[in-house]
Amino acid sequence: MATINWLSNNYIEIFGALAGIIYVFLEIRQNLWLWPVGIATSAAYIWIFLSGKLYADMGLQVYYLVISVLGWYWWLSGTGNVVISSSSEKRKLHVTRLSLKTGIILGIMFLVLFVIMWLVLNRLTDSPVPAADSFITSLSIIATWMLARKIYEHWFLWIIINVSASILFFTRELYPTVILYIVYCAMSFVGLVEWKKSIKQNVI
């Protein structure tokens, strides 16, 4: 009975966790279906993080909804660095390495986002963990943009994010989500290996 009650009280979080695992699996495989699955996952976690008073993370899920639509379009249309398949003559966005210039720009953007979010959460909300929430959210914004552009190094950011998030969500007693992020972390290492097999030497 206790198990049934727990499942009924946490079904949205469980759905979000399972959808999230499928999302990362599709990401590793560079499968276009990762984007609609990501939209469903984000919708679930908007509610979860609102309930847990993790406002920056909730806002991050809204961003995920937007970037998922863009990523879906970029991957489908091959916008950006592309290759032309001789067999199908279709444009395809391919995996690239991060350039120093783009890395510096993204680093600056991360710092700006972190400071702004931390100030807002610390002064205008009742968030119990404004610094940690802001750090994870800011870095996730950068990593998701890099994913949408198929930049290989985004996997390194996800490892940092997933470890940090696991600790944060454990303190907030979001245990299914903790399990999810531990799985995410393990899958990030798999993603590093798999994406490297198809990497191009281009930088953006």
Secondary structure, DSSP 8 states (H G I E B T S, - for coil): -HHHHHHHHSHHHHHHHHHHHHHHHHHHTT-TTHHHHHHHHHHHHHHHHHHTT-HHHHHHHHHHHHHHHHHHHHHHHT-SSEEE-TTT--EEE--BB--HHHHHHHHHHHHHHHHHHHHHHHHHS--S-HHHHHHHHHHHHHHHHHHHTTBTTHHHHHHHHHHHHHHHHHHTT-HHHHHHHHHHHHHHHHHHHHHHHT--S-B-
